[in-house]
Amino acid sequence: MKKLLLFIFIMTNIAAVAQPVKTPAEDNGYSKPSSYREIVQFIEDIDKFSELVSTEVIGRSVEGRNIYALKFSKSGIRPTQTKIKILIQAQQHGNEQSGKEGALLLAKELIKPQYSYLFDKIDLVLVPQVNPDGSELNVRRNSNKADLNRNHLIMTEPEVIALHALFDKYLFEVTMDVHEYYPYSEDWIKAGYRKNSDVLIGFNTNPQISASLRDYQKRLYMPFWSNYMSARGVSYGMYSPGGPTEDIYVRYSTFDINDGRQSYGIQNTLSFIQEGMNGEDSYVDNLLHRAYSQYNGMLALLEFVYGNCDEIKSIVESERRLLISPAANEKVALQMVHTSDGTTLKLPVYSYFSKSDSVIQIKNFRPVVKPTISTLKPLGYLIPKSDSVLMKWVSRVGFKTTKLNNTESYHLEQISLTAIDSIDFEGDIIPTPKISTNEAKGISVAEQYLFIPTAQLKGNMLVIALEPQSELGLGTYSQFGYLMKPQTIYPVIRVFEKKIKYSKNR
Ligand SMILES: [Zn+2]
């Protein structure tokens, strides 16, 4: 009898730590997406079952739900080590359910022995659900009605602050932000088509992000991804918003750095965005297919990084080294345009005319981002300590600050906003000032200002945020609109090395 009881005890214990074989959505036959409560249970089960996985709560949503990170590592993840570190995050937008479902599938698959080899070279952190509040209601925004994927520069939302705290802690070399695109808009249907790829991939496009990394994505990832996805029967393409009529040009996503992809990219990270195709009804329509397409895209990234681990790590390290060394005559692009390179785009579509897959030629295709206004990168900026809005932003973003000693050896440049104009930025009208500059005199640097050097990982982000003429800058957000008053002195001061004038007879 005792023996039997012991046997039953052992059996139930084994059952308690059995491998989670199904994600919550799989369990309900994809009749609805996985709920927050089910995800919590699923993550706990995986954590318990697998030696490979440990769980971290990286923050809480506005309504207090946990934001979970699943860490896959054989040795524990540290900022500097020989393994390459990857961050995959999904569902910043709560009505994009398939990213989350794909991420849960990925978690379930990766703990199987057949994927163990990946973690000889890779440490992975997977955040399957960034926006649990939005997800529960199947709405895009979080509970503060903020679009999280436009919040990575001003960082007012707890979900985004949590992501960047995670990034800063491990300094991932590779990141992927997983979304969905909606191809069923009225104007496209009216034109007789819809975009028709299961998954789209987007690269870094801001010209301030390392050219080597941008080139690497195009030259090496694109062919790998094409082969990988077609071998698995997943239709794929480049993420290219715009159209359908020729007056709305088609481009490779935005060059703004306020989204998941580019806010990591601007710190010289090999950073991607993946866009699965939304359902006509975003909630459950075709959810199984959508989840598997996203899953395949994520697995493609892991396989690619595994195969090119040393090379990627070495490019990222050397490009980051450039960011943390003081700038020498380096320019930062503040305003840019999308331009043509003479090529047309062959866009895979579904045709409502022929009721079949088709391809259309886009002539008004502008894949190149060209700077129109740039500025010389200063050594840093002085922020007035009296400006509590800016001071709080500096601490939220986590910029490194230092003391500026011997201020007489620097040229402190004050900026006057002489007038405020406006420009069109990717369809939005935003303010842009005319400026003049002069030497800042009679200020008490140590008492009144905080110095933020540009020689840091977030240095380019700093310039883009603070320069008044930056079309991606803080001044274009309503919270910081007070910075953009005409005929005022801009509160932030540029710091340059003093130019040493040599006499001719020297
Ligand atoms: Zn999205």
Residues whose N, C-alpha, C, O or C-beta is under 5 A from the ligand:
A	BS01	ZN	H93 E96 H179 E180
